[in-house]
Structures are given as structure tokens and as C-alpha cells.
Amino acid sequence: MIRYGLIGGGMMGQEHIRNINLLADARVTAVADPDEGMRRLSLATAEAAKGYLTADDLIAEDPCDIYLVAAPNDLHAGLLQRLMATDKPILVEKPLATTSADCRDLLNMAKGRRAPIWVAMEYRYMPPVQRLLAALEQGATGTPRMVSIREHRFPFLPKIDDWNRFNARTGGTLVEKCCHFWDLMRLIVRSDPVRVYASAGVDVNHRDERYAGGIPDIVDNAFVVVDFANGTRGMLDLCMFAEGSHWQEQIAVTGPNARCEAFIPGPARFAPDGAPREAEFVTSVRALKRETREIVHTPEELLIAGDHHGSTFYQHERFLDLVRRGGGTPEVTLEDGYWSVLVGEAAEESARSGQAISLIGKGP
């Protein structure tokens, strides 16, 4: 039995628990969260787990084999610095930290560490995204020249202390939410980004909200263009006030031979009818002027277990396999986490300044 120690028992922490419950010989046995309500909900989901008021209490007792960090974004860097001293495997939720400077510090601290640190980029493991990646690996498009990602979805959900309403605690929407997409782009094109240009605004959501921490400053829509060192271009079209969209994400990769697209529905609980839906994968072959379309199945129990189209479960399967093999290189490394924050940070800066931001020479 592999024992997880969960730090952060909020909405995402509880999704992790539900998915770990579906795995053989793995359980969350310890949960640390200062909020009594979230801690109680997590312990009810994890059944036999022990609760802790603080992460320090959990770390001091050290009752687990793996640490899973799902606390608010601005706590990640400090928690990882403490957890690295345990020399146990760590799975840390995205983003790795709220700034690229903190990410770089973590990279330096982790040098020589034997136990793996895996950054939870769940979107990689959605079945339709895995189908897309497999097609690209087989050369379906030829060398990818353009990557287009569209996410039209519901607004940020309420969180304890409203921490996700403020750039200072999240890193900004283009870090907090969109680190997934910068990671996918870089994975697809197999090249590092060199320039970012963004236009973004706060136009619909949170405009009339007021909190003890002040007025929300997170953007709710954006267009972002990313240039890569190998000449490929990526574009993100983000809208956070598009509840009920038939497809929450649409990912298109186009090369000289074909265009491949993954179409991903949002969580069932936000669908108009409240029912789970299947994803689709489409290939348009240029020479044949023909389109093929297929359903990409995800088991219903995985759709029910979380809001990320089964990806949380599949991510944990692969992470646990790494742990049980005694370690090695994670599929999503600290370096991957660094790049995803760096691009989001540059996009936030570009949106504020109106200038394109160069990333040349800023790699880890």
C-alpha cells in the first residue's frame, strides 16, 4: 500500500483523493488543511485518513510514502522547499510556483535529489489529448507548424479566502489556468518558446466583487501568441465567461500533411443537461481533402471522479508506476513546470505593457 500525505484539502485535493481511491494499493492516509470544512470533507472522502491542522504538523509526523501538494499556488514554493528535505517522492499541483524566479530556485535546490518531483500537468493525460499526441508521434500531420488551443469555459470557482481572485496569490490567470496550455504547446512542438505576445482583459467576471484582499485583478479573457525556437507558432484563445460551451477545449495541430484536432467537453456538472459526454478526435488529411472523426472514450467513473476528463486518474497511474519502480525521471519535470510558468508570466507582462516579451536566454 502506497500512502499519500495530502497538503491542501480543497476542491482539487478532494479530486485527487477520489481518483487515488480508484487505484489499487494506494490511499490518502493523511490530510493537512487549516480550514476545518475542507479538512472534514477531505477526511470523509479519504475514509481512514488522519487530519492535520498544518503542513508542518504532517511533515513532522511523516506518516506517508508520497507527498501531494494541492495547496494555493503561492504556498507551493515554500512547501516544496520543506518537503525536499524528506527525500520522498512529491507530486505538486500546477503551477509549480507563482513566479519563474521561485521556479528557478526550486530547480537549483532539487539538483542531486534522488526522489522524483512530478508537476501535475493533468491536461497531458486526458484521453483525447493522448490520442492527439499518439497521432503526432506517428507523423499524421508531418512536422507541426501551428498549434491552436481554444478554451471557453465557466469562471473561476469560489475558493477559501478567495485566493484565486488575485494575481499575487495565483501568478495571474495566464499562469494559474494557462500553464497547462504552454506545457502542451511545448510538448507538441518539441521546442522552447522564444517570444510571447498577449492581449487580455477583465471584461465580465468579478468586476463587482470586493474582498478583504481588495478588488480582483485576474483577467477573464485573452488571446496569446507564442513563437518557438523551431519556427512553430502557438495561439491560445481563452474565455472564462462561456458557460455551457459544447466543447470546453479544442486543440488543433496543423502541419504540411494534415490537421489533427482534439475536442474535449467540460465537466458534466457544468453541462446544460448535467450528463457526461465523450470527447472526439478529428483528422483532416490535406491531400485527400477528407476528414475522419472518432469518439475517444473515457470511463464514466473517471468523468465523475473529477473535473479534468479522467486525466487525474491516468496521471496518478503513471506517477505511481514511477514510484514503484524506485524512481527515475518524471514525465513532467521541474523544468517543464518552470517553462509553463515563464510563458504565463511573460503573457501577463505582455498584456499589461502591450509589448512582445522575449524569452531568449531565459531557459533554466
C-alpha positions in Angstrom: 0.0 0.0 0.0 1.4 3.4 -1.1 0.4 6.1 1.4 -0.2 9.6 0.3 0.1 12.7 2.5 -2.1 15.4 1.0 -1.3 19.1 1.8 -4.3 21.1 0.8 -7.7 19.5 1.1 -9.7 21.9 -1.1 -11.6 21.2 -4.4 -8.5 19.9 -6.2 -7.3 18.0 -3.2 -10.6 16.2 -3.0 -10.4 15.3 -6.7 -7.0 13.7 -6.1 -8.5 11.7 -3.2 -11.4 10.4 -5.3 -9.0 9.3 -8.1 -6.5 7.7 -5.8 -9.4 5.8 -4.3 -9.8 4.1 -7.7 -6.2 2.9 -7.8 -5.1 -0.5 -6.4 -2.9 -0.4 -3.3 -2.8 3.4 -2.9 -4.7 5.6 -0.4 -4.6 9.1 1.0 -3.8 8.4 4.7 -3.1 11.9 5.9 -4.6 15.3 5.1 -3.4 18.7 6.2 -5.6 21.8 5.7 -6.1 24.8 8.1 -9.8 25.1 7.0 -11.9 22.8 9.1 -14.6 22.5 6.5 -12.2 21.4 3.7 -10.3 19.1 6.0 -13.6 17.5 7.1 -14.8 16.9 3.5 -11.4 15.5 2.6 -11.2 13.1 5.5 -14.8 11.9 4.7 -13.6 11.2 1.1 -10.3 9.6 2.2 -12.1 7.5 4.9 -9.4 6.2 7.2 -7.0 9.2 6.8 -5.8 11.3 9.7 -6.3 15.1 9.7 -3.7 17.7 10.5 -4.2 21.4 11.0 -0.9 22.5 9.3 1.5 21.1 6.8 4.3 21.4 9.4 2.3 19.0 11.7 2.0 16.5 8.9 5.7 16.8 7.8 6.8 16.4 11.5 4.9 13.2 11.9 5.8 11.9 8.4 3.1 9.2 8.1 3.3 8.7 4.4 5.3 7.4 1.4 4.4 10.3 -1.0 3.7 13.9 -0.6 0.9 15.5 -2.7 0.8 19.3 -2.7 -2.6 20.8 -3.6 -2.4 24.0 -1.5 -3.0 27.5 -3.0 -0.4 28.5 -5.6 1.5 31.0 -3.5 2.3 28.3 -1.0 3.9 25.8 -3.4 7.4 27.1 -3.3 7.7 27.2 0.5 6.1 23.8 0.9 8.4 22.2 -1.7 11.5 23.7 -0.1 10.5 21.9 3.2 9.4 18.7 1.5 12.6 18.3 -0.4 14.4 17.5 2.8 12.2 14.4 3.3 13.7 12.7 0.2 10.3 11.3 -0.6 8.5 11.4 -4.0 6.4 14.6 -4.5 3.5 15.3 -6.8 2.9 19.1 -6.8 -0.2 20.7 -8.4 0.3 23.2 -11.2 1.6 25.9 -11.3 4.9 24.9 -9.8 5.1 28.3 -8.2 3.7 31.8 -8.9 6.9 33.3 -10.4 9.6 32.0 -12.6 12.2 33.2 -10.1 10.7 30.8 -7.5 10.7 28.0 -10.0 14.3 28.6 -10.8 15.2 28.4 -7.1 13.3 25.1 -6.8 15.3 23.7 -9.8 18.5 24.6 -8.1 17.5 23.2 -4.8 16.5 19.9 -6.4 19.9 19.2 -8.0 21.2 15.9 -6.8 17.9 14.9 -5.2 17.1 11.2 -5.8 13.4 11.1 -5.2 11.3 12.4 -8.1 9.2 15.6 -8.1 6.4 15.4 -10.6 4.5 18.6 -11.7 0.8 17.8 -12.1 0.0 18.9 -15.6 -3.2 16.9 -15.8 -4.2 18.0 -19.3 -1.4 15.9 -20.9 -3.3 12.8 -19.7 -6.8 13.5 -21.0 -7.6 10.5 -23.3 -8.3 12.9 -26.3 -5.0 14.6 -25.8 -3.2 11.3 -25.5 -4.9 10.3 -28.8 -3.7 13.6 -30.4 -0.1 13.0 -29.1 -0.1 9.5 -30.4 -1.2 10.7 -33.9 1.6 13.3 -33.9 4.1 10.7 -32.8 3.0 8.6 -35.8 3.6 11.6 -38.1 0.0 12.3 -39.0 0.5 16.0 -39.6 4.1 16.0 -40.7 6.2 18.5 -38.7 3.7 20.6 -36.7 3.8 24.2 -37.9 0.8 25.7 -35.9 -0.8 24.8 -32.6 -4.1 26.4 -31.7 -5.8 25.9 -28.3 -9.2 27.3 -27.5 -10.6 27.1 -24.0 -14.1 28.6 -23.5 -15.4 27.7 -20.1 -17.0 28.8 -16.8 -15.4 31.4 -14.5 -13.0 30.6 -11.7 -14.9 28.9 -8.9 -15.1 30.2 -5.3 -12.2 29.2 -3.1 -11.3 29.5 0.6 -10.2 33.1 1.4 -10.9 34.0 -2.3 -7.2 33.4 -3.0 -7.9 32.7 -6.7 -9.2 36.2 -7.3 -5.8 37.9 -7.1 -2.6 37.8 -9.2 -0.4 38.0 -6.2 -1.6 34.6 -5.0 -2.2 32.8 -8.3 0.5 34.3 -10.6 -2.3 35.6 -12.7 -4.8 33.8 -14.9 -2.3 33.2 -17.7 -0.1 31.4 -15.2 -2.7 29.7 -12.9 -5.1 28.5 -15.6 -3.0 28.5 -18.7 0.2 26.9 -17.6 -1.4 23.7 -18.9 -1.6 25.1 -22.4 2.0 26.4 -22.5 3.1 22.9 -21.4 1.0 21.2 -24.1 2.4 23.6 -26.8 6.0 22.9 -25.8 5.3 19.2 -25.6 3.7 19.1 -29.1 6.2 21.2 -31.0 9.3 19.8 -29.1 10.9 23.2 -28.9 11.3 26.0 -26.3 9.4 29.3 -26.6 11.3 32.4 -27.6 8.6 35.2 -27.7 5.2 35.8 -26.2 2.6 38.4 -27.2 -0.7 38.7 -25.4 -3.9 40.9 -25.3 -6.1 40.3 -22.3 -8.7 42.0 -20.1 -11.0 41.9 -17.2 -14.3 42.5 -19.0 -17.1 40.4 -17.5 -16.2 38.3 -14.4 -15.5 39.5 -10.9 -15.9 43.2 -11.8 -18.3 43.9 -8.9 -16.7 41.6 -6.4 -14.9 43.0 -3.3 -12.9 41.1 -0.8 -10.8 41.9 2.3 -7.8 41.5 0.0 -9.1 44.2 -2.4 -10.5 44.2 -5.9 -10.0 41.1 -8.1 -7.4 41.7 -10.8 -7.3 38.4 -12.6 -8.0 38.6 -16.4 -11.1 36.7 -17.8 -10.2 36.6 -21.5 -7.1 36.6 -23.7 -5.5 36.0 -27.0 -1.9 34.9 -26.7 0.7 34.1 -29.4 3.8 32.1 -28.6 6.7 31.8 -31.0 9.0 28.8 -30.7 12.7 28.4 -31.5 12.0 25.9 -34.3 9.7 28.4 -36.1 6.4 26.9 -34.9 3.7 29.2 -33.7 1.1 28.6 -30.9 -2.0 30.5 -30.1 -4.4 30.4 -27.2 -7.9 31.7 -27.3 -9.2 31.9 -23.7 -12.6 32.9 -22.5 -13.7 32.5 -18.8 -17.3 33.6 -19.3 -18.5 30.9 -21.7 -20.6 28.6 -19.5 -22.4 25.8 -21.4 -20.0 25.7 -24.4 -20.4 22.3 -26.1 -16.6 21.9 -26.2 -14.5 23.3 -23.3 -11.2 22.8 -25.1 -10.4 22.5 -28.7 -6.7 21.7 -29.6 -5.7 21.8 -33.2 -2.2 20.9 -34.6 -1.6 21.6 -38.3 1.4 20.5 -40.4 2.0 20.1 -44.1 0.1 16.8 -44.3 -2.9 17.2 -42.1 -4.7 18.9 -39.2 -5.4 16.8 -36.1 -7.9 18.1 -33.5 -9.0 17.0 -30.0 -12.4 18.2 -28.8 -12.9 18.0 -25.1 -16.2 18.6 -23.2 -16.2 20.3 -19.8 -17.2 18.7 -16.5 -20.6 17.2 -16.6 -21.8 19.2 -13.6 -21.4 22.4 -15.8 -23.1 20.9 -18.9 -26.7 22.1 -19.7 -28.1 18.6 -19.1 -25.6 17.6 -16.3 -24.6 14.5 -18.2 -21.1 13.3 -19.0 -20.1 13.5 -22.7 -17.5 11.8 -24.8 -14.5 13.6 -26.4 -13.8 13.5 -30.2 -10.7 13.3 -32.3 -10.7 14.6 -35.9 -8.1 14.3 -38.6 -8.3 16.3 -41.8 -5.9 15.0 -44.5 -4.8 17.7 -46.9 -4.1 15.6 -50.0 -7.3 13.6 -49.7 -9.5 16.6 -48.7 -11.1 14.2 -46.3 -12.0 14.3 -42.6 -12.2 11.4 -40.3 -13.9 11.6 -36.9 -13.8 9.3 -33.9 -15.1 9.1 -30.4 -12.5 9.0 -27.6 -13.9 7.1 -24.7 -13.3 7.9 -21.1 -14.8 5.6 -18.4 -17.8 7.3 -16.7 -16.4 6.6 -13.3 -13.4 8.7 -14.1 -15.5 11.5 -15.5 -17.4 11.5 -12.2 -14.3 11.4 -10.1 -13.0 14.8 -11.3 -13.3 17.9 -13.5 -10.4 17.1 -15.8 -11.8 14.4 -18.1 -10.2 11.4 -16.5 -6.7 12.9 -16.6 -6.1 13.0 -12.8 -6.6 9.2 -12.6 -4.2 8.4 -15.5 -1.6 10.9 -14.2 -1.6 9.1 -10.8 -1.3 5.7 -12.5 1.9 6.8 -14.2 3.2 8.6 -11.2 2.7 5.6 -9.0 4.4 3.4 -11.6 7.4 5.6 -11.3 7.4 5.4 -7.5 7.0 1.7 -7.5 9.9 1.3 -9.9 12.1 3.1 -7.4 12.2 6.5 -9.0 13.7 7.9 -12.2 12.8 10.9 -14.3 9.2 12.1 -14.0 7.3 12.6 -17.2 6.6 16.2 -16.1 9.7 17.6 -14.7 10.6 20.7 -12.7 12.0 22.1 -15.9 8.6 21.6 -17.6 7.0 23.4 -14.7 9.4 26.3 -15.0 8.7 26.8 -18.7 5.0 26.8 -18.2 5.2 29.5 -15.5 7.7 31.5 -17.5 5.4 31.7 -20.6 2.4 32.6 -18.4 4.4 35.2 -16.6 5.5 36.7 -19.9 2.0 36.7 -21.2 0.8 38.6 -18.2 3.6 41.1 -18.7 2.8 41.5 -22.4 -0.9 42.0 -21.7 -0.1 44.8 -19.3 2.6 46.5 -21.4 1.3 45.9 -24.9 4.8 44.7 -25.9 6.0 41.3 -27.1 8.2 39.7 -24.5 11.4 37.9 -25.5 12.3 34.7 -23.7 15.6 34.2 -25.4 18.2 33.3 -22.8 15.7 32.8 -20.0 15.7 29.0 -20.0 16.6 27.1 -16.8 
